Amino acid sequence: MNVLKTLTVLLFSTSLLSIAGLGSSAFAQGFTYCKADVHRLCRGMMPGGGKILKCLKAHENDLTVGCAKELKAMKAKMGK
């Protein structure tokens, strides 16, 4: 599955957003279906520096279908 590639692209993008001061709020607004996965798989992890995306990447086989599709759609938007 291309989830690994998608997460890599999103990790890079989130890192750029974090530098711009938009990191966690941009993630929260853009990934509606991944919120439950983040809560379930990355509980207690502080956002910032791409930590949440790294966590999702580490659990890519445990992602819900909605989150996996959302990450794939984001990758398509980025033209990758």
Sequence and secondary structure as in RCSB ss.txt:
>XXXX:A:sequence
MNVLKTLTVLLFSTSLLSIAGLGSSAFAQGFTYCKADVHRLCRGMMPGGGKILKCLKAHENDLTVGCAKELKAMK
AKMGK
>XXXX:A:secstr
 THHHHHHHHHHHHHHHHHTT HHHHHHHH TTTHHHHHHHSTT    TTHHHHHHHHTGGG  HHHHHHHHHHH
HHTT 
